[in-house]
Amino acid sequence: MGSVKCGIVVGDGATLELIRKTPLAKQYSGRLTSSSFRAPGDTLDGFGSGDNFLRGHGVQFVQGRLTSHMCGILEQVDRLLRVRPLHIRFAPATGDVVIGRVTDVAKGHWKLDISSRLSGNLHLSSVDLPGREQRRRTAMDEMNMRNLYGQNDLISAEVQSSQLGASTVLHTRNLKYGCLSQGQLISITPALVKRVHQHFYRFPQVTGGTTVEFVLARNGLIFVGARAVVNAGNIAKDDTGCCSSALSRLLREYICRISNTVRVFALLSLSINPHIIWEMSEKSVDWGFEPKEILTSTFQKLVLTKYVEINYEGNNK
């Protein structure tokens, strides 16, 4: 497998020319070269201290020379030099779909870890009651909060409001939001997840049958698992988790196949497109790859080549 530099794989056939065509590289004005990458401690050659260059984010003076102190891409705006990091913390915005894990059940609300600087708050008034009852929440509802979501439960929600320096307020007032279980959770850099019209997808199995749920969250968390069974407006839950039903071996293998395809896209710094993910997982079957073989360098080369072909054909239409 090729080496990873600043989140982009180089070597093993993944040439700089192919990397230039990836969506992550296109953000950087199309002037991506090997000298654009900066690691902590790298000196900025060609920018002397006497040239009156301004130090921006990620740049500092060390022994009279401009030096980078983070991993990222060097950018120059007039006389301002800065290093833009590739991996940044998620900054929630109103309307973003997120996946979070319950860390605490407090009075009248749940606290969720949403991979942001501050935790997310899901208030009891922002969730649907059993049977989708429309009424005021009572003290009994607060006592039964753990019957809805308990600690370590994985939840998909939407950002209701977010203010700078304050916690993020979430809600699950929709049947598509709620508890997630019986699947795999993949964590990637949020920069690879774009804001799209739809963040919930259902992939049919290769041989038909049960569909697979694909949740693409803006905070860099992707859930691939069995489609949740909704009962009376809420996901059936017992003491051991959100759902309790055995999955077939074929369904588990298909979940692993899609999950490993997502990991390959993240390793190659390719933006996550659910339709291309599903297409590549289908191609892996045609190419004769087992789910565990998808993570090999051979499959990565095929994915990168096919991805460039798809984008090239789309741009020429």
Secondary structure, DSSP 8 states (H G I E B T S, - for coil): --EEETTEEEBTTB-HHHHHTSHHHHTTTT---GGGEE-TT-B-TT--GGG--EE-TTEEEETTEEEE-SSEEEEEETTEEEEEESS--B---TT-EEEEEEEEEETTEEEEE-SBSS-EEEEGGGS--GGG--S---HHHHHTHHHH--TT-EEEEEEEE--TTS-EEEE--STT-EEE-SEEEEE--GGG----S--EEEE--TTSSS-EEEEE-TTSEEEEEE---EETTEE--BTTBS------HHHHHHHHHHHHHHHHHHHTT----HHHHHHHHHHHHHTT--GGGGGSHHHHHHHHHHHHHHHHHHHT-
